[in-house]
Amino acid sequence: MTALARPDLTTPELRAAPDARFVPAPADGVLPEGFFTTTNLPTYVKIDGAWQMPKEPRMDAALVRDAAGVLWAREGRRVRAGELVAVGAAEDGREGIFVHLTALLGEPSEEGEFKFMTSEVSREKPIDYGQMARHLLAERARGGYTVWVCGPALVHSRARADMTWFIEQGFVGALLAGNAVAVHDIEASIFGTTLGMTGSGEASSGGHGLHMRAINRVRAAGSIAAAVANGTITNGIMHACVTHKVPFVLCASIRDDGPLPDVLTDTIAAQDAMRAHTTKATMAILVATALHAIATGNMLPAFVTEADGTMREMTTICVDSSEFVVSKLKDRGTHQAFGVVTNAQDFMHILRLYVERELAAGSR
């Protein structure tokens, strides 16, 4: 786990820096011209002569000072008319805003800016499952909040039992996914298939409609939790989330079947629901989902601030069978992400194996 050194805010340049300038937002959901746009790196804002960090840091947001003087990273759509928004473009402190570029990126580039399109990802890179297992165990031991973001390939590839195990063992703080993950998992519980495919990978007779029948049964129950309570759903990922009280956010897409009654069909409401968990995240594991992974990455800071004020890198693991997804996540600014180019089944099986080894070693 990489500890991050805080910047020296007592240098002559930063001591002489002016307070950041704030301008009222002209209307609800509209930012003033020249507003400072945030990165996911540690950012300090000078207010009344003192440097402070915003709450709920993330990239692609504005710096907003509320009526109580508290500084927040806020999406533009959440800013209300008259709220004070920091303006400026410089990240070196000369306008009262300092971005700690070297915290994770090393020495700044020639231009000294946060940049996209700088990743190097390869399926030939070694994968240290032992280290990932130790990170998971450490987060559970310290009461951390590990957010898992999963795509339906995790269910199709027969990693469903492994995901269920991680939930049952307390390694999942929250599950973020789409309608399909829950639908196919519930279909597997009720009918033993996913999109009509049996556990041996064969298409079943009439199987093309089984996911619709699964959706219908949950809609008849009223919710996933109600379907667990009445015995419709007896095992699997969603069953484990309900029985172990692990929160989940299911976000809709334009092509969803049903959807299930728990699915958020309002994109803005879905973003807000996801954000409620990313603001608490101390680790993130993104498996087999391009859009949900990138969306979550955009909401995550690249660092975790501990209770004692120390900072460390946010452990972020992105898993996909294609370099494209991992590269695109990093190219969109989630530079702290460690890319694992493999299929969901292998990743989940092997990670569970290493976690079980660590648990067995610790019990001896």
C-alpha positions as CSV (number, residue, x, y, z in Angstrom):
1,M,0.0,0.0,0.0
2,T,1.6,3.3,-1.1
3,A,1.8,6.0,1.5
4,L,1.6,9.5,0.1
5,A,3.8,12.3,1.4
6,R,2.0,15.6,2.0
7,P,3.3,18.5,0.1
8,D,5.4,21.2,1.8
9,L,2.9,24.1,2.0
10,T,5.4,26.3,3.8
11,T,7.6,27.0,0.8
12,P,8.1,30.7,0.1
13,E,6.0,30.4,-3.1
14,L,3.0,28.8,-1.4
15,R,3.3,31.0,1.7
16,A,3.2,34.0,-0.6
17,A,0.3,32.7,-2.7
18,P,-2.9,34.6,-2.6
19,D,-6.2,33.3,-1.3
20,A,-8.2,31.5,-4.0
21,R,-10.8,33.6,-5.7
22,F,-14.5,32.6,-5.5
23,V,-17.3,33.8,-7.7
24,P,-21.0,33.2,-7.2
25,A,-22.7,30.6,-9.5
26,P,-24.9,32.6,-11.9
27,A,-27.8,30.0,-11.9
28,D,-28.7,26.6,-10.6
29,G,-26.5,24.0,-12.3
30,V,-24.4,26.7,-14.0
31,L,-20.8,27.4,-13.1
32,P,-19.1,30.8,-13.5
33,E,-16.7,31.3,-16.4
34,G,-13.2,30.3,-15.6
35,F,-14.2,27.9,-12.8
36,F,-11.4,25.6,-11.6
37,T,-12.0,22.0,-12.7
38,T,-10.7,19.3,-10.3
39,T,-8.6,16.3,-10.8
40,N,-8.6,13.2,-8.6
41,L,-5.2,14.2,-7.0
42,P,-4.8,15.8,-3.6
43,T,-5.8,19.4,-4.0
44,Y,-5.3,22.3,-1.6
45,V,-7.2,25.6,-1.7
46,K,-6.0,28.7,0.2
47,I,-8.8,30.3,2.2
48,D,-8.2,33.0,4.8
49,G,-4.5,32.4,4.6
50,A,-4.7,28.7,5.3
51,W,-4.5,25.7,2.9
52,Q,-7.4,23.2,3.1
53,M,-8.6,20.2,1.1
54,P,-12.1,19.8,-0.3
55,K,-14.5,17.2,1.1
56,E,-15.6,14.4,-1.3
57,P,-12.7,14.9,-3.8
58,R,-13.1,13.6,-7.3
59,M,-12.2,14.6,-10.9
60,D,-14.4,16.7,-13.2
61,A,-16.0,18.8,-10.5
62,A,-15.8,22.3,-9.2
63,L,-14.6,23.7,-5.9
64,V,-17.5,25.1,-3.9
65,R,-17.4,27.0,-0.6
66,D,-20.7,26.5,1.3
67,A,-22.4,29.0,3.6
68,A,-20.6,27.5,6.6
69,G,-17.2,28.0,4.9
70,V,-16.7,24.3,4.2
71,L,-15.0,23.4,0.9
72,W,-16.5,20.7,-1.3
73,A,-15.8,19.1,-4.7
74,R,-19.2,19.4,-6.4
75,E,-20.5,18.3,-9.8
76,G,-21.8,21.4,-11.7
77,R,-25.3,20.1,-11.8
78,R,-25.4,20.1,-8.0
79,V,-24.3,23.8,-7.6
80,R,-27.0,26.2,-6.7
81,A,-27.3,29.9,-7.8
82,G,-25.2,32.2,-5.6
83,E,-22.9,29.4,-4.2
84,L,-19.2,30.4,-4.2
85,V,-17.2,28.6,-6.8
86,A,-13.4,28.8,-7.1
87,V,-12.0,30.2,-10.3
88,G,-8.6,29.9,-11.9
89,A,-6.6,27.6,-14.1
90,A,-3.2,27.3,-12.5
91,E,-2.4,24.2,-10.4
92,D,0.9,25.4,-8.9
93,G,-0.6,27.6,-6.1
94,R,-0.1,31.0,-7.8
95,E,-3.9,31.4,-7.9
96,G,-4.5,30.0,-4.5
97,I,-5.1,26.4,-5.7
98,F,-2.4,23.8,-5.5
99,V,-2.6,20.3,-6.9
100,H,-0.1,17.8,-5.4
101,L,1.0,16.4,-8.8
102,T,3.9,14.4,-7.5
103,A,1.8,12.5,-4.9
104,L,1.1,9.7,-7.4
105,L,2.4,10.8,-10.8
106,G,6.0,11.4,-9.9
107,E,7.7,14.5,-11.2
108,P,5.3,16.6,-13.3
109,S,5.4,16.7,-17.0
110,E,7.1,19.4,-18.9
111,E,3.8,21.4,-18.9
112,G,3.2,20.5,-15.2
113,E,-0.4,19.5,-15.7
114,F,-2.7,16.6,-15.0
115,K,-3.2,14.8,-18.3
116,F,-5.2,12.0,-19.9
117,M,-3.8,9.4,-22.4
118,T,-0.7,8.4,-20.5
119,S,-1.3,4.7,-19.7
120,E,0.8,1.6,-20.4
121,V,-1.2,-1.6,-20.1
122,S,-0.4,-5.1,-21.3
123,R,-1.7,-8.6,-20.8
124,E,1.9,-9.6,-20.4
125,K,2.3,-7.7,-17.2
126,P,2.7,-10.0,-14.1
127,I,-0.3,-10.2,-11.8
128,D,0.5,-10.3,-8.1
129,Y,-2.6,-12.0,-6.7
130,G,-0.9,-12.3,-3.3
131,Q,-0.6,-8.6,-3.0
132,M,-4.2,-8.0,-4.0
133,A,-5.3,-10.6,-1.5
134,R,-3.4,-8.8,1.3
135,H,-4.9,-5.5,0.3
136,L,-8.4,-7.0,0.6
137,L,-7.6,-8.5,4.0
138,A,-6.1,-5.2,5.2
139,E,-9.2,-3.3,4.2
140,R,-11.5,-5.7,6.0
141,A,-9.3,-5.7,9.1
142,R,-9.3,-1.9,9.3
143,G,-13.0,-1.6,8.6
144,G,-12.4,-0.1,5.2
145,Y,-15.0,0.2,2.5
146,T,-14.3,-1.8,-0.6
147,V,-16.5,-1.0,-3.6
148,W,-16.9,-3.7,-6.2
149,V,-18.1,-2.8,-9.7
150,C,-19.2,-5.8,-11.8
151,G,-20.5,-6.6,-15.3
152,P,-22.6,-9.5,-16.4
153,A,-19.7,-11.5,-17.7
154,L,-18.8,-12.2,-14.1
155,V,-22.1,-14.1,-13.8
156,H,-21.9,-15.8,-17.2
157,S,-18.3,-16.9,-16.7
158,R,-19.2,-18.9,-13.6
159,A,-17.5,-16.5,-11.1
160,R,-20.9,-16.1,-9.4
161,A,-20.1,-18.4,-6.6
162,D,-16.8,-16.6,-5.9
163,M,-18.5,-13.2,-5.8
164,T,-21.1,-14.6,-3.4
165,W,-18.2,-15.9,-1.2
166,F,-16.5,-12.5,-1.1
167,I,-19.8,-10.9,0.0
168,E,-20.4,-13.5,2.6
169,Q,-16.9,-13.2,4.0
170,G,-17.2,-9.4,4.5
171,F,-14.9,-8.2,1.6
172,V,-17.6,-6.2,-0.1
173,G,-18.7,-2.8,1.2
174,A,-21.0,-2.1,-1.7
175,L,-21.8,-3.5,-5.1
176,L,-22.3,-1.2,-8.1
177,A,-23.7,-2.9,-11.3
178,G,-26.3,-2.8,-14.0
179,N,-29.7,-4.5,-14.4
180,A,-28.1,-7.4,-16.3
181,V,-25.9,-8.5,-13.4
182,A,-28.8,-8.9,-11.0
183,V,-31.1,-10.4,-13.7
184,H,-28.7,-13.1,-14.7
185,D,-27.7,-13.8,-11.1
186,I,-31.4,-14.2,-10.2
187,E,-32.1,-16.3,-13.2
188,A,-29.3,-18.6,-12.1
189,S,-30.9,-18.9,-8.6
190,I,-34.4,-19.6,-9.9
191,F,-33.7,-21.7,-13.1
192,G,-30.0,-22.6,-12.9
193,T,-29.2,-20.8,-16.2
194,T,-27.9,-17.4,-17.3
195,L,-29.6,-16.1,-20.5
196,G,-30.7,-19.7,-20.9
197,M,-27.2,-21.2,-20.7
198,T,-26.7,-24.1,-18.4
199,G,-23.7,-24.5,-16.1
200,S,-22.0,-26.6,-18.7
201,G,-22.3,-23.8,-21.3
202,E,-25.2,-25.4,-23.3
203,A,-28.3,-23.6,-24.4
204,S,-31.5,-24.9,-22.8
205,S,-34.8,-25.4,-24.5
206,G,-36.9,-22.3,-24.1
207,G,-34.0,-20.7,-22.3
208,H,-34.1,-17.5,-24.2
209,G,-37.1,-16.4,-22.1
210,L,-35.9,-17.4,-18.7
211,H,-34.3,-14.1,-17.8
212,M,-37.7,-12.4,-18.5
213,R,-39.5,-15.0,-16.3
214,A,-37.0,-14.2,-13.6
215,I,-37.6,-10.5,-13.9
216,N,-41.4,-11.1,-13.8
217,R,-41.1,-13.1,-10.5
218,V,-39.2,-10.3,-8.8
219,R,-41.6,-7.7,-10.1
220,A,-44.4,-9.7,-8.7
221,A,-42.6,-9.8,-5.3
222,G,-42.1,-6.1,-5.4
223,S,-38.3,-6.0,-4.9
224,I,-35.2,-8.1,-4.8
225,A,-35.3,-8.1,-1.0
226,A,-38.9,-9.2,-1.0
227,A,-38.1,-12.0,-3.5
228,V,-35.4,-13.2,-1.1
229,A,-37.7,-13.0,1.8
230,N,-40.5,-15.0,0.1
231,G,-38.0,-17.7,-1.1
232,T,-38.1,-16.8,-4.8
233,I,-34.3,-16.1,-4.7
234,T,-32.4,-18.6,-2.6
235,N,-28.8,-18.2,-3.5
236,G,-26.2,-16.1,-5.4
237,I,-24.9,-12.5,-5.4
238,M,-28.1,-10.6,-4.9
239,H,-29.3,-13.1,-2.2
240,A,-26.0,-12.6,-0.4
241,C,-26.2,-8.8,-0.6
242,V,-29.7,-8.8,0.9
243,T,-29.0,-11.4,3.7
244,H,-25.6,-9.8,4.6
245,K,-27.0,-6.2,4.4
246,V,-24.5,-5.2,1.7
247,P,-25.9,-2.1,-0.2
248,F,-26.1,-2.3,-4.0
249,V,-26.8,0.2,-6.7
250,L,-28.2,-1.1,-10.0
251,C,-28.2,1.4,-12.8
252,A,-30.2,1.2,-16.0
253,S,-29.1,1.3,-19.6
254,I,-31.2,2.0,-22.7
255,R,-31.4,-1.7,-23.6
256,D,-32.4,-3.1,-20.3
257,D,-35.0,-5.9,-20.1
258,G,-37.6,-5.3,-17.5
259,P,-35.9,-3.8,-15.6
260,L,-36.0,-5.2,-12.1
261,P,-37.9,-3.0,-9.7
262,D,-34.7,-2.0,-7.8
263,V,-33.0,-0.6,-10.9
264,L,-32.5,3.2,-11.1
265,T,-33.8,4.3,-14.5
266,D,-33.0,8.0,-13.9
267,T,-29.3,8.5,-14.8
268,I,-28.8,11.4,-12.5
269,A,-30.3,9.5,-9.6
270,A,-28.1,6.6,-10.4
271,Q,-25.0,8.8,-10.4
272,D,-25.9,10.2,-7.0
273,A,-26.6,6.7,-5.6
274,M,-23.2,5.5,-6.9
275,R,-21.5,8.7,-5.5
276,A,-22.9,7.9,-2.0
277,H,-20.6,4.9,-2.0
278,T,-17.5,6.2,-3.9
279,T,-17.2,9.0,-1.3
280,K,-16.8,6.3,1.3
281,A,-14.6,4.0,-0.7
282,T,-11.1,3.0,0.5
283,M,-10.5,0.4,-2.2
284,A,-12.2,-0.4,-5.6
285,I,-12.4,-3.5,-7.7
286,L,-13.8,-3.2,-11.2
287,V,-14.5,-6.4,-13.0
288,A,-15.7,-7.0,-16.6
289,T,-17.5,-3.7,-17.2
290,A,-16.3,-0.8,-19.3
291,L,-18.9,1.9,-18.7
292,H,-19.5,1.3,-15.1
293,A,-15.8,1.0,-14.4
294,I,-15.0,4.3,-16.0
295,A,-18.0,6.0,-14.4
296,T,-16.9,4.8,-11.0
297,G,-13.3,5.8,-11.7
298,N,-14.4,9.3,-12.5
299,M,-16.1,9.5,-9.1
300,L,-13.1,8.2,-7.1
301,P,-10.2,10.3,-5.7
302,A,-6.8,8.8,-6.4
303,F,-6.1,8.8,-2.7
304,V,-7.5,7.9,0.7
305,T,-7.2,10.2,3.7
306,E,-6.9,8.3,7.0
307,A,-8.3,9.4,10.3
308,D,-4.9,10.6,11.4
309,G,-4.6,12.8,8.3
310,T,-2.1,10.6,6.5
311,M,-2.8,9.8,2.9
312,R,-2.3,6.7,0.8
313,E,-3.0,5.7,-2.7
314,M,-6.5,4.4,-3.4
315,T,-6.1,0.7,-4.3
316,T,-8.0,0.4,-7.6
317,I,-8.0,-2.8,-9.6
318,C,-9.5,-3.0,-13.0
319,V,-10.1,-6.4,-14.6
320,D,-11.1,-7.1,-18.2
321,S,-10.3,-9.6,-20.9
322,S,-9.3,-6.7,-23.2
323,E,-6.5,-4.1,-22.8
324,F,-8.9,-1.6,-24.3
325,V,-11.1,-1.3,-21.1
326,V,-8.1,-1.0,-18.7
327,S,-6.4,1.5,-21.0
328,K,-9.5,3.6,-21.4
329,L,-10.1,3.7,-17.7
330,K,-6.5,5.0,-17.1
331,D,-6.7,7.3,-20.1
332,R,-9.7,8.9,-18.6
333,G,-7.6,9.9,-15.5
334,T,-7.8,7.0,-13.2
335,H,-4.1,6.7,-13.3
336,Q,-3.8,4.8,-10.0
337,A,-5.7,1.8,-11.4
338,F,-3.8,-1.4,-11.6
339,G,-4.8,-3.3,-14.8
340,V,-5.4,-7.0,-14.9
341,V,-6.0,-8.3,-18.4
342,T,-7.7,-11.6,-17.9
343,N,-11.2,-13.0,-17.9
344,A,-13.5,-12.6,-14.9
345,Q,-13.7,-16.3,-14.1
346,D,-9.9,-16.7,-13.8
347,F,-9.5,-13.5,-11.8
348,M,-12.2,-14.3,-9.3
349,H,-11.2,-17.9,-8.8
350,I,-7.5,-17.1,-8.3
351,L,-8.1,-14.1,-6.1
352,R,-10.3,-16.1,-3.9
353,L,-7.7,-18.9,-3.7
354,Y,-5.0,-16.4,-2.6
355,V,-7.3,-14.8,0.0
356,E,-8.2,-18.3,1.4
357,R,-4.4,-19.1,1.5
358,E,-3.8,-15.9,3.4
359,L,-6.6,-16.6,5.8
360,A,-5.3,-20.2,6.4
361,A,-1.8,-18.9,7.0
362,G,-3.0,-16.4,9.5
363,S,-5.0,-19.0,11.4
364,R,-1.9,-21.2,11.9
